[in-house]
Amino acid sequence: MTENEIQEIFNVYNRIKPEIEEKIRWFTKTGIELNRTKILNEICFCILTPQSRAEVCWRCIEELNKSKILYSGTKKQIQKYLKGVRFYRTKAESIIMARSSLQKVINILKKEKDPLKIRQYLVKNIRGFGMKEATHFLRNIGKSDNLAILDRHILRKLQRIKVIQEIPTSVSVKKYQEIEKNMQRFANRIQIPVSHLDFIFWYQETGRIFK
């Protein structure tokens, strides 16, 4: 990695740091309040995101909220609101299953402080959650700590700056943890928190900050 690439990371960071900090404050507030509606929104948003645009997914959640379908709708009713979301039939079913698990998730969030253990629980118990989705959810409620959201944008950036040699064709739990540790070491070296670095890389790849 060249000095110019490191400097560019810091240039972007200095430019968007206030917005990052505001996002994290908002996420942390959600995690402290543990409002059932907000927690379900974030779970369902992360269920929708694989291979779909984040903005489209969040718009679907907002529409499902307005119609009250998110909390009580049938699979077919939910499907109608998932326009632009890939695998919408499967994801609609996963949303219904997530509703029935909501209180258990909230109980875990209240009792468990270790984000690694919470993530492990989510991956095991929430259909549609892999390591990335579980970490994304935890970040969006201010509980991800030093964990990394390894989506395709982040992986491309990590390869470009030689934190990883190649982008794996599939990401097992073991491979995810390996790449995550590499990103954590890099973040520690340049002294930018992983949770902030995720926003920086996303911004560099997409030109925007979102959820």
Buried (B, 14 or more C-beta within 10 A) or exposed (E): EEEEEEEBBEEBBEEBBEEBEEBBEEBEEBBEEBEEEBBBBBBBBBBBBBEBBBEBBBBBBBBBBEBEBBEEBEEEBBBBBBEEBBBBEEBBBBBBEBBEBBEEBBEBBEEBEEBEEBBBBBBEBBBBBBBBBBBBBBBBBBBBBBBBBBBEBBBBBBBBBEBBEEEBEEBEEEBBBEBBEBBBEBBEEEEBBBBBBBBBBBBBBEEEBEB
